[in-house]
């Protein structure tokens, strides 16, 4: 399993808070998709990281994604449609600030 460190805050229960401590998130792997640039998965934390294609380098880190769901995502005919149908709206997420910065905010808002 490969990870890299980013500015990623959590409280004592592992919930995301503030913006001052280090933790690791899944490394992005390129995907063959018209909608997605990359994805990564952390099986120990059940977190799926997705980067959508577009101008900004904005990543989403979806929480509570089970390994079976991740495997179905990998095997999906359309990974973009799979995310829209089975991930978005069903899992809390963190959103990066974009422009290459890897600081995440809960549900897209700074805490």
MIDONU-765943 format. One line per field, with one value per residue: residue in three letters; x, y, z of N, C-alpha, C in turn. Coordinates in nm, 3 decimals, padded with zeros to 5 digits, always signed. Atoms other than C-alpha are relative to their C-alpha. Layout:
% residues N
residuo: (ALA	...)
nxx: (X	...)
nyy: (Y	...)
nzz: (Z	...)
caxx: (X	...)
cayy: (Y	...)
cazz: (Z	...)
cxx: (X	...)
cyy: (Y	...)
czz: (Z	...)
% end
This chain:
% residues 111
residuo: (UNK	UNK	UNK	UNK	UNK	UNK	UNK	UNK	UNK	UNK	UNK	UNK	UNK	UNK	UNK	UNK	UNK	UNK	UNK	UNK	UNK	UNK	UNK	UNK	UNK	UNK	UNK	UNK	UNK	UNK	UNK	UNK	UNK	UNK	UNK	UNK	UNK	UNK	UNK	UNK	UNK	UNK	UNK	UNK	UNK	UNK	UNK	UNK	UNK	UNK	UNK	UNK	UNK	UNK	UNK	UNK	UNK	UNK	UNK	UNK	UNK	UNK	UNK	UNK	UNK	UNK	UNK	UNK	UNK	UNK	UNK	UNK	UNK	UNK	UNK	UNK	UNK	UNK	UNK	UNK	UNK	UNK	UNK	UNK	UNK	UNK	UNK	UNK	UNK	UNK	UNK	UNK	UNK	UNK	UNK	UNK	UNK	UNK	UNK	UNK	UNK	UNK	UNK	UNK	UNK	UNK	UNK	UNK	UNK	UNK	UNK)
nxx: (+00.084	-00.084	+00.060	-00.092	+00.045	+00.050	+00.050	+00.128	+00.032	+00.098	+00.005	-00.039	+00.083	-00.025	+00.084	-00.074	+00.022	-00.109	-00.091	-00.138	-00.078	-00.024	+00.048	-00.023	+00.114	-00.045	-00.067	+00.083	-00.040	+00.069	+00.107	+00.045	+00.135	+00.022	+00.040	-00.093	-00.143	-00.067	+00.068	-00.082	+00.083	-00.065	+00.087	+00.003	+00.089	+00.118	+00.006	-00.021	-00.041	+00.033	-00.027	+00.077	-00.068	+00.041	-00.107	-00.058	-00.037	+00.083	+00.020	+00.103	-00.032	+00.128	-00.020	+00.092	+00.016	-00.044	-00.089	+00.081	+00.044	-00.118	-00.028	+00.102	-00.039	-00.114	+00.046	+00.115	-00.018	-00.020	-00.030	+00.067	+00.140	+00.003	-00.015	+00.125	+00.111	-00.023	-00.090	+00.052	+00.128	+00.008	-00.117	-00.054	-00.123	-00.086	-00.035	-00.123	+00.014	-00.034	-00.125	-00.113	-00.006	+00.064	+00.066	+00.139	+00.103	+00.117	+00.111	-00.033	-00.002	-00.103	+00.058)
nyy: (-00.116	-00.119	-00.122	-00.110	-00.088	-00.133	-00.069	+00.070	+00.002	+00.091	-00.006	+00.126	+00.109	+00.019	-00.087	-00.111	-00.130	-00.097	+00.013	-00.017	+00.121	+00.082	+00.137	+00.038	+00.035	+00.084	-00.057	+00.007	+00.081	-00.044	+00.088	-00.020	-00.052	-00.134	-00.090	+00.005	+00.000	+00.100	+00.051	+00.074	+00.057	+00.041	+00.104	-00.007	-00.110	+00.003	-00.131	-00.001	-00.131	-00.016	-00.129	-00.018	-00.075	-00.139	-00.098	+00.004	+00.132	+00.017	+00.140	+00.033	+00.117	+00.054	+00.082	+00.112	+00.079	+00.136	+00.057	+00.060	-00.111	-00.044	+00.099	-00.021	-00.125	+00.030	+00.086	-00.060	-00.037	-00.144	-00.037	-00.126	+00.029	+00.074	-00.097	-00.078	+00.083	+00.079	-00.064	-00.134	-00.001	+00.113	-00.001	-00.132	-00.022	-00.114	-00.057	-00.078	-00.140	-00.015	-00.063	+00.077	+00.003	+00.121	-00.019	+00.036	-00.057	+00.086	-00.033	-00.115	-00.125	-00.011	+00.015)
nzz: (+00.000	+00.007	-00.053	-00.021	-00.107	+00.030	-00.119	-00.014	-00.143	-00.059	-00.146	-00.064	+00.049	+00.142	+00.083	+00.060	-00.065	+00.008	+00.114	-00.044	-00.022	+00.119	+00.012	+00.139	+00.085	+00.111	+00.117	+00.120	+00.114	+00.121	+00.047	+00.137	-00.020	+00.056	-00.108	-00.113	+00.028	-00.082	-00.118	-00.095	-00.107	-00.124	-00.055	-00.147	-00.040	+00.088	+00.064	+00.144	+00.050	+00.141	+00.062	+00.123	+00.105	+00.005	-00.015	-00.135	-00.051	-00.119	-00.036	-00.099	-00.080	-00.048	-00.119	-00.021	+00.123	-00.029	+00.102	+00.107	+00.084	+00.073	+00.105	+00.104	+00.065	+00.089	+00.108	+00.070	+00.140	-00.007	-00.137	-00.027	-00.031	-00.125	-00.109	-00.010	-00.045	-00.122	-00.096	-00.030	-00.069	-00.093	-00.089	-00.032	+00.076	-00.021	+00.129	-00.006	+00.039	+00.141	+00.041	-00.049	-00.146	-00.050	-00.129	+00.024	-00.085	-00.009	+00.090	+00.083	-00.076	-00.104	-00.134)
caxx: (+00.000	+00.143	+00.069	+00.221	+00.201	-00.005	-00.128	-00.420	-00.574	-00.764	-00.887	-00.822	-01.107	-00.968	-01.221	-01.099	-01.056	-00.851	-00.546	-00.218	-00.118	+00.017	-00.151	-00.134	-00.380	-00.372	-00.135	-00.311	-00.292	-00.376	-00.699	-00.832	-01.139	-01.291	-01.406	-01.133	-00.761	-00.668	-00.778	-00.626	-00.755	-00.651	-00.795	-00.699	-00.901	-01.161	-01.084	-01.110	-00.922	-01.046	-00.914	-01.148	-01.023	-01.031	-00.829	-00.778	-00.607	-00.892	-00.904	-01.188	-01.129	-01.443	-01.469	-01.626	-01.578	-01.559	-01.300	-01.576	-01.707	-01.354	-01.305	-01.634	-01.519	-01.192	-01.378	-01.656	-01.702	-01.728	-01.551	-01.697	-02.054	-01.973	-01.856	-02.169	-02.401	-02.234	-01.992	-02.116	-02.398	-02.343	-02.009	-01.884	-01.593	-01.305	-01.215	-00.870	-00.816	-00.689	-00.398	-00.171	-00.236	-00.322	-00.505	-00.852	-01.171	-01.475	-01.752	-01.571	-01.581	-01.302	-01.360)
cayy: (+00.000	+00.339	+00.668	+01.010	+01.270	+01.586	+01.846	+01.641	+01.709	+01.457	+01.456	+01.175	+00.969	+00.994	+01.253	+01.537	+01.874	+02.194	+02.208	+02.151	+01.784	+01.529	+01.207	+01.008	+00.957	+00.720	+00.800	+00.876	+00.622	+00.729	+00.588	+00.546	+00.768	+01.068	+01.214	+01.113	+01.182	+00.949	+00.748	+00.590	+00.378	+00.329	-00.003	+00.053	+00.375	+00.288	+00.613	+00.664	+00.956	+01.080	+01.357	+01.481	+01.610	+01.984	+02.302	+02.294	+02.001	+01.939	+01.603	+01.447	+01.202	+00.994	+00.830	+00.496	+00.336	-00.040	-00.248	-00.427	-00.093	+00.013	-00.312	-00.258	+00.097	-00.032	-00.288	-00.052	+00.003	+00.376	+00.486	+00.836	+00.703	+00.464	+00.751	+00.952	+00.661	+00.480	+00.722	+01.082	+01.150	+00.820	+00.901	+01.205	+01.367	+01.604	+01.838	+01.977	+02.346	+02.287	+02.436	+02.157	+02.222	+01.910	+02.054	+01.906	+02.052	+01.857	+01.856	+02.126	+02.384	+02.501	+02.400)
cazz: (+00.000	-00.094	+00.082	+00.100	+00.370	+00.348	+00.595	+00.730	+01.072	+01.289	+01.644	+01.896	+01.749	+01.396	+01.278	+01.056	+01.230	+01.217	+00.990	+01.171	+01.202	+00.954	+00.847	+00.528	+00.245	-00.052	-00.335	-00.662	-00.943	-01.298	-01.441	-01.794	-01.762	-01.936	-01.602	-01.354	-01.353	-01.069	-00.768	-00.458	-00.172	+00.190	+00.306	+00.672	+00.688	+00.420	+00.235	-00.139	-00.295	-00.633	-00.857	-01.127	-01.460	-01.498	-01.453	-01.076	-00.908	-00.663	-00.485	-00.287	-00.005	+00.053	+00.395	+00.486	+00.144	+00.201	+00.014	-00.180	-00.306	-00.401	-00.595	-00.779	-00.855	-01.004	-01.215	-01.329	-01.701	-01.624	-01.307	-01.335	-01.344	-01.058	-00.836	-00.918	-00.844	-00.551	-00.381	-00.406	-00.165	+00.017	+00.186	+00.377	+00.198	+00.233	-00.052	-00.122	-00.181	-00.534	-00.723	-00.602	-00.232	-00.039	+00.259	+00.285	+00.429	+00.547	+00.285	+00.095	+00.376	+00.601	+00.961)
cxx: (+00.090	-00.079	+00.103	-00.061	-00.050	-00.044	-00.143	-00.039	-00.108	-00.003	+00.037	-00.081	+00.019	-00.088	+00.083	-00.037	+00.116	+00.087	+00.146	+00.081	+00.015	-00.063	+00.018	-00.128	+00.052	+00.066	-00.092	+00.063	-00.080	-00.105	-00.034	-00.147	-00.012	-00.031	+00.103	+00.144	+00.071	-00.085	+00.101	-00.088	+00.087	-00.093	-00.005	-00.097	-00.129	-00.024	+00.035	+00.033	-00.025	+00.039	-00.074	+00.082	-00.053	+00.119	+00.069	+00.037	-00.072	-00.024	-00.113	+00.044	-00.130	+00.027	-00.101	-00.028	+00.060	+00.084	-00.077	-00.049	+00.117	+00.031	-00.101	+00.029	+00.111	-00.047	-00.113	+00.034	+00.025	+00.022	-00.067	-00.146	-00.012	+00.009	-00.130	-00.113	+00.020	+00.087	-00.054	-00.136	-00.016	+00.113	+00.040	+00.133	+00.076	+00.041	+00.127	-00.026	+00.035	+00.134	+00.122	+00.014	-00.077	-00.047	-00.148	-00.092	-00.123	-00.112	+00.022	+00.008	+00.110	-00.066	+00.043)
cyy: (+00.124	+00.123	+00.110	+00.097	+00.133	+00.063	-00.049	-00.015	-00.101	+00.022	-00.137	-00.120	-00.025	+00.083	+00.120	+00.131	+00.094	-00.013	+00.011	-00.128	-00.081	-00.137	-00.037	-00.042	-00.082	+00.079	-00.016	-00.090	+00.050	-00.102	+00.035	+00.040	+00.136	+00.101	+00.011	-00.001	-00.109	-00.042	-00.072	-00.049	-00.040	-00.100	+00.002	+00.105	+00.004	+00.136	-00.011	+00.143	+00.004	+00.140	+00.004	+00.078	+00.142	+00.090	-00.004	-00.143	-00.021	-00.149	-00.011	-00.126	-00.046	-00.098	-00.113	-00.082	-00.139	-00.056	-00.063	+00.108	+00.053	-00.097	+00.012	+00.127	-00.024	-00.076	+00.060	+00.035	+00.150	+00.039	+00.132	-00.021	-00.075	+00.095	+00.078	-00.081	-00.062	+00.068	+00.137	-00.010	-00.112	+00.001	+00.143	+00.017	+00.120	+00.047	+00.081	+00.142	+00.024	+00.066	-00.069	-00.004	-00.120	+00.017	-00.023	+00.066	-00.089	+00.055	+00.130	+00.133	-00.003	-00.013	+00.112)
czz: (+00.000	+00.044	-00.008	+00.098	-00.054	+00.132	+00.022	+00.146	+00.039	+00.150	+00.056	-00.045	-00.149	-00.091	-00.047	+00.068	-00.032	-00.123	+00.041	+00.017	-00.129	+00.013	-00.145	-00.068	-00.117	-00.112	-00.120	-00.106	-00.120	-00.039	-00.144	+00.006	-00.066	+00.109	+00.112	-00.046	+00.078	+00.118	+00.087	+00.112	+00.118	+00.067	+00.152	+00.050	-00.082	-00.066	-00.147	-00.042	-00.150	-00.045	-00.133	-00.102	-00.002	+00.024	+00.134	+00.034	+00.133	+00.022	+00.102	+00.072	+00.064	+00.113	+00.005	-00.124	+00.026	-00.115	-00.116	-00.097	-00.083	-00.114	-00.114	-00.079	-00.102	-00.123	-00.085	-00.144	-00.012	+00.145	+00.038	+00.036	+00.133	+00.119	+00.019	+00.060	+00.139	+00.107	+00.042	+00.068	+00.102	+00.103	+00.032	-00.073	+00.052	-00.138	+00.015	-00.047	-00.146	-00.022	+00.060	+00.150	+00.050	+00.143	-00.026	+00.100	-00.005	-00.088	-00.076	+00.073	+00.105	+00.137	+00.090)
% end
